[in-house]
Amino acid sequence: MSNKTITLSAGDTEATVLPGNGGRIGGLRVGGVELLRQGERYGCFPMVPWCGRIREGRFRDGATVHQMPLNSPPHAIHGTARDGAWRTARVADAEAVLTYDLVEPWPYPGRVTHQIALAEDSLTLTMSVETYESSFPAQIGWHPWFNRSLDGSDATLAFDPAWQEERGDDHLPTGKRIDRTPGPWDDCFGMPGGVDVTVTWPGRLELKVTSPEEWVVVYDEQDAAVCVEPQTGPPNGLNTLPRMVTPLEPLEATATWSWRRL
């Protein structure tokens, strides 16, 4: 199937999916109000086959060191799939399934499948990475850009992490775990019971980002948007906490946004 724009709807909620632009969700409108920052780099994009930054773009797999392009010098950031065109595997009124075959510069063959399921009060995202050949380390995550302001109501964030990954001067975790610092953040947090972050636009909407995964990056250093990014490991995790994709065991993850009007 083509990679043309897909529109999903459930009740008065509508989501726009852009297979040709990194498989991202380009928009999410609840009662006609757009929740996601608009623009070709924004919306919500899948982070795969890694999340956040890789130190100097290099990761080791066994004895082999691989070099990724430094698209956020001096590091590589957010995977390769957000720069590619995805294929549409299946579409229904409120659900789309996209696929993306991993290609160079990523050194291993593999396939990513992304299911986007819309309901009147939630959006559920499910992603997997599978291989039929050699095993490799990978990560899965999502990078939504939620509008900071909805009709003049500015977002607040509420979450209770078990720890914060101390961030070094190079923006990467030092390996030390600390108590949560005051924001603004561009930081990774550990939530061993599962990601659970609430974004509230007072008087407008409350949106919860949940995931069985235990890692979340919160980025709210920009005036226009706040980002709550569930992921399967911390930044630089291909080096520090690799999750292996094997022919027998794909890497799978899910995240849900659920909301209620205030």
C-alpha positions in Angstrom: 0.0 0.0 0.0 1.0 3.6 -0.5 2.5 5.9 2.1 -0.1 8.6 1.7 -1.5 10.4 4.7 -3.9 8.4 6.9 -6.7 9.9 9.0 -8.1 7.9 11.9 -11.3 8.9 13.8 -13.2 7.7 16.8 -16.0 9.9 18.1 -14.9 13.5 17.9 -11.2 12.5 18.1 -9.1 12.5 15.0 -5.4 11.4 14.4 -3.3 12.0 11.3 -0.6 9.5 10.5 2.2 10.3 8.0 3.9 7.1 6.8 6.0 9.1 4.3 7.4 11.3 7.0 9.0 8.9 9.4 5.8 7.1 10.3 5.0 9.9 12.6 1.6 11.0 14.0 1.2 14.4 12.5 -1.8 15.5 14.5 -4.2 14.5 17.3 -7.3 16.6 17.6 -9.7 16.1 20.5 -13.0 18.0 20.0 -11.3 20.0 17.3 -8.4 21.0 19.6 -4.9 20.1 18.3 -2.7 18.5 21.0 0.5 18.0 19.0 2.9 20.7 17.9 2.6 21.1 14.2 5.5 20.9 11.6 7.3 18.3 9.6 9.8 17.6 12.5 7.2 17.5 15.2 3.9 15.6 15.9 5.0 12.3 17.5 7.7 10.2 15.8 8.9 6.7 16.6 12.4 6.4 17.9 13.9 3.2 16.5 16.3 1.4 16.4 17.6 3.6 19.3 16.3 6.4 21.5 17.9 9.6 22.4 21.7 10.0 22.0 24.4 7.5 21.3 27.7 8.8 22.6 29.7 10.1 19.6 27.5 7.9 17.4 29.4 4.7 18.3 28.1 1.5 19.7 29.6 -1.9 20.2 28.1 -5.2 19.3 30.5 -7.9 20.5 33.9 -7.1 19.0 32.5 -4.8 16.3 32.2 -1.0 16.8 29.5 0.6 14.6 29.5 4.3 13.7 26.2 6.1 13.2 25.9 9.6 11.5 26.3 12.5 13.9 23.0 14.1 13.4 23.2 15.9 16.7 26.9 16.6 17.0 28.9 15.2 18.8 26.3 12.5 19.1 23.8 10.5 17.0 20.2 10.9 18.1 16.7 9.3 17.9 17.3 6.4 15.5 17.0 6.3 11.7 13.4 5.4 11.1 12.1 8.9 11.7 14.0 9.9 8.5 12.5 7.2 6.3 9.3 6.5 4.5 7.2 3.7 6.1 4.8 1.4 4.3 1.1 1.1 5.2 0.3 -2.5 5.9 -3.3 -2.1 7.1 -5.8 0.7 7.7 -9.2 0.7 9.4 -11.4 3.6 10.7 -9.5 3.9 13.9 -6.3 1.8 13.4 -3.3 1.8 11.2 -0.3 -0.6 11.0 2.9 0.6 9.4 6.1 -1.2 8.6 9.7 0.0 8.1 12.6 -2.1 6.9 15.9 -1.1 8.6 18.5 0.0 6.0 21.9 1.7 6.0 23.3 3.5 7.9 21.9 0.9 10.4 24.2 -2.1 10.0 21.6 -4.9 10.5 18.6 -6.1 8.5 15.3 -6.0 10.5 11.7 -4.9 10.3 9.8 -2.5 12.5 6.1 -2.7 12.8 4.1 0.1 14.4 0.4 -0.2 15.3 -1.5 3.0 16.0 -5.0 2.4 17.6 -7.3 5.4 18.3 -10.3 5.4 20.7 -12.5 8.3 21.8 -10.4 8.8 24.9 -7.1 7.2 24.1 -4.3 6.4 21.6 -2.4 3.1 22.0 1.0 2.7 20.2 2.6 -0.7 19.8 6.0 -1.2 18.1 8.2 -4.2 17.5 11.6 -4.8 15.9 12.2 -8.3 14.5 15.0 -10.0 12.6 15.3 -13.2 10.6 19.1 -12.9 10.4 21.8 -11.8 12.9 20.9 -10.6 16.4 21.5 -6.9 17.3 20.9 -4.4 20.1 18.0 -2.0 19.7 15.7 0.4 21.5 12.1 1.4 20.9 10.5 4.7 22.0 8.1 7.5 21.1 8.8 11.2 20.9 5.6 13.3 21.2 5.6 17.0 21.0 2.6 18.1 23.0 1.6 21.7 22.6 2.5 23.6 25.8 -0.6 25.8 25.5 -4.1 24.7 24.6 -6.5 27.7 24.2 -4.3 29.7 26.5 -4.0 27.0 29.2 -0.3 26.1 29.8 0.6 22.5 30.5 1.9 21.2 33.8 3.7 17.9 34.4 3.2 15.4 37.2 5.2 12.3 37.7 7.0 10.4 40.6 10.1 8.7 39.3 12.2 6.3 41.4 15.3 8.1 40.2 16.7 10.5 37.7 19.7 9.6 35.5 22.3 12.2 36.3 23.1 14.1 33.1 26.6 15.0 32.2 27.9 18.0 30.3 27.6 16.0 27.1 23.8 15.5 27.8 24.3 11.8 28.4 23.7 9.8 31.6 26.8 9.6 33.8 25.7 6.2 35.2 24.8 7.8 38.6 21.2 7.8 39.8 20.0 10.9 41.7 16.7 12.3 43.1 14.6 14.2 40.7 15.8 17.8 40.1 13.5 20.8 39.5 12.7 21.4 35.8 13.0 22.4 33.1 14.3 19.0 32.0 16.0 17.2 29.2 16.5 14.2 31.4 15.8 10.5 31.7 13.9 9.1 34.6 13.4 5.6 35.9 9.9 4.3 36.8 10.3 0.6 37.5 6.5 0.1 38.0 6.0 1.5 34.5 6.0 4.9 32.9 3.2 7.1 34.3 3.3 10.8 33.6 0.3 13.2 33.6 0.2 16.3 31.4 -2.5 18.7 32.5 -3.8 21.8 30.7 -5.8 23.3 33.6 -9.5 23.8 32.8 -9.0 22.0 29.4 -7.6 18.5 29.4 -5.7 15.9 31.4 -3.6 13.4 29.4 -1.7 10.5 30.9 1.2 8.9 29.2 1.6 5.3 30.4 3.8 2.3 29.4 5.0 -1.0 30.9 8.5 0.2 30.1 10.5 1.8 33.0 12.3 4.6 31.2 11.0 8.0 30.2 12.7 11.1 28.9 11.0 14.4 29.8 11.9 17.4 27.6 10.3 20.7 28.4 13.1 23.3 27.6 11.2 24.8 24.7 8.4 27.3 25.0 6.2 25.7 22.3 6.0 22.1 23.6 6.5 19.5 26.2 7.8 16.0 25.4 7.1 12.8 27.4 9.0 10.0 25.8 8.5 6.4 27.0 11.3 4.1 25.8 12.9 0.7 26.4 16.2 2.0 27.8 18.1 5.1 28.7 20.0 7.4 26.3 23.2 5.7 25.1 21.5 2.4 26.1 22.9 0.6 23.1 26.1 0.8 25.0 25.0 0.7 28.6 21.9 -1.4 28.7 21.5 -3.2 25.3 18.3 -5.1 24.6 18.9 -7.8 22.0 16.7 -8.5 19.0 17.1 -12.1 18.0 15.3 -14.3 15.4 13.5 -16.0 18.3 12.7 -12.9 20.3 11.7 -9.6 18.8 11.8 -6.4 20.9 8.3 -5.1 21.6 7.0 -2.1 23.5 3.7 -0.3 23.9 2.6 3.1 25.2 -0.9 4.6 25.8 -2.1 8.2 25.9 -5.4 8.5 27.7 -7.2 11.7 28.3 -10.2 13.3 29.9 -11.7 16.7 29.6 -11.7 19.1 32.6 
